[in-house]
Amino acid sequence: MAKFFGEVGYGENVEVRSGVWEDVITEYSYFGDVLRNTRKMDDGKYLNNDLSVGNSISIVADAYAFEHFFAIRYVKWAGSLWTVSNIVVERPRLILTLGTIYNGPRPVKVDPTDPPPDE
């Protein structure tokens, strides 16, 4: 069984302006195991085939992960971000099943020396 260490992205829906909501992403690092390592190429309705994986990654979860597992959007694994298509809670672990490449919002890295944005 291969070992895993990587980031898990959580999305929180936040109102950025009146009536405008966006996912704000926060990443946390976790240790775990790769339980299953597979890939699948789907002949899709698009020009390019869709690449998906059926990998299962078991992470050693902390209190935050157990309380917010519904907000997990992606896992950074093998150099890419992968959507989390299924989550099984098996304390003290979460088993994350990966799907397709993640193309959603990413965490915003803020440089502390930058001035705050104008309102």
C-alpha positions as CSV (number, residue, x, y, z in Angstrom):
1,M,0.0,0.0,0.0
2,A,1.4,3.4,-1.0
3,K,1.7,6.2,1.4
4,F,0.0,9.6,0.9
5,F,0.9,13.1,2.0
6,G,-0.9,16.0,0.3
7,E,-3.3,18.9,0.5
8,V,-7.1,18.6,0.7
9,G,-9.1,21.6,-0.4
10,Y,-12.2,22.7,1.5
11,G,-14.7,25.1,-0.1
12,E,-16.8,27.5,2.0
13,N,-19.6,29.5,0.2
14,V,-19.1,33.1,1.2
15,E,-21.0,36.3,0.1
16,V,-18.3,38.5,-1.4
17,R,-20.8,41.3,-2.4
18,S,-24.5,41.7,-1.9
19,G,-26.1,38.8,-3.7
20,V,-22.7,37.4,-5.0
21,W,-21.5,34.2,-3.5
22,E,-18.2,32.4,-4.2
23,D,-16.4,29.4,-2.9
24,V,-13.4,30.4,-0.8
25,I,-10.9,27.5,-0.7
26,T,-8.7,26.6,2.2
27,E,-6.1,23.8,2.0
28,Y,-5.0,21.5,4.8
29,S,-2.3,18.8,4.7
30,Y,-2.9,15.2,5.7
31,F,-1.1,11.9,5.9
32,G,-2.7,8.7,4.8
33,D,-2.6,5.7,2.4
34,V,-3.5,5.1,-1.2
35,L,-6.0,2.2,-1.0
36,R,-6.7,1.8,-4.7
37,N,-4.9,3.2,-7.7
38,T,-6.8,3.1,-11.0
39,R,-7.5,5.2,-14.0
40,K,-10.2,5.3,-16.6
41,M,-10.5,7.0,-20.0
42,D,-14.1,7.8,-21.0
43,D,-15.0,8.3,-24.6
44,G,-17.1,11.4,-24.1
45,K,-19.2,13.7,-26.1
46,Y,-16.4,16.1,-26.3
47,L,-13.4,16.6,-28.6
48,N,-11.0,15.1,-26.0
49,N,-11.6,12.0,-23.9
50,D,-12.3,12.5,-20.2
51,L,-9.6,11.2,-17.8
52,S,-10.8,10.0,-14.5
53,V,-9.4,8.0,-11.7
54,G,-11.1,5.7,-9.2
55,N,-8.4,6.0,-6.6
56,S,-9.3,5.7,-2.9
57,I,-7.2,7.7,-0.5
58,S,-7.6,7.1,3.3
59,I,-6.5,10.1,5.3
60,V,-5.9,10.3,9.0
61,A,-8.5,13.0,9.8
62,D,-8.5,15.7,12.5
63,A,-11.5,17.3,14.1
64,Y,-11.8,19.9,11.4
65,A,-11.9,17.2,8.7
66,F,-14.7,15.3,10.5
67,E,-16.8,18.5,11.0
68,H,-16.3,19.8,7.5
69,F,-16.0,16.6,5.3
70,F,-19.0,17.8,3.3
71,A,-17.0,20.8,2.2
72,I,-14.1,18.8,0.7
73,R,-13.7,19.8,-3.0
74,Y,-10.4,18.2,-4.1
75,V,-7.2,16.4,-3.2
76,K,-3.8,17.3,-4.5
77,W,-2.3,14.0,-5.7
78,A,0.3,12.9,-8.3
79,G,0.9,16.5,-9.3
80,S,-2.7,17.4,-10.1
81,L,-5.9,18.4,-8.3
82,W,-8.6,15.7,-8.4
83,T,-12.3,16.1,-7.4
84,V,-13.5,14.1,-4.5
85,S,-16.5,12.2,-5.7
86,N,-17.3,10.2,-2.6
87,I,-16.4,10.3,1.1
88,V,-16.8,7.5,3.7
89,V,-16.4,8.3,7.4
90,E,-14.5,5.5,9.2
91,R,-13.1,7.0,12.3
92,P,-10.2,7.9,12.7
93,R,-10.0,8.1,8.9
94,L,-11.9,9.6,5.9
95,I,-11.8,7.5,2.8
96,L,-11.8,9.8,-0.2
97,T,-12.7,8.5,-3.7
98,L,-11.2,10.6,-6.5
99,G,-12.9,11.4,-9.8
100,T,-11.9,13.8,-12.6
101,I,-9.5,16.7,-12.8
102,Y,-10.5,19.6,-10.5
103,N,-11.1,22.9,-12.4
104,G,-12.8,25.0,-9.7
105,P,-11.5,27.8,-7.6
106,R,-8.1,27.6,-5.9
107,P,-6.9,29.0,-2.6
108,V,-5.8,32.7,-2.7
109,K,-2.3,33.2,-1.6
110,V,-1.9,36.6,0.1
111,D,1.4,38.3,0.4
112,P,1.5,40.0,3.9
113,T,3.4,42.9,2.4
114,D,0.6,43.8,-0.1
115,P,-1.7,46.6,0.9
116,P,-5.3,45.6,1.6
117,P,-7.7,45.8,-1.4
118,D,-9.8,48.9,-1.9
119,E,-13.5,48.5,-0.9
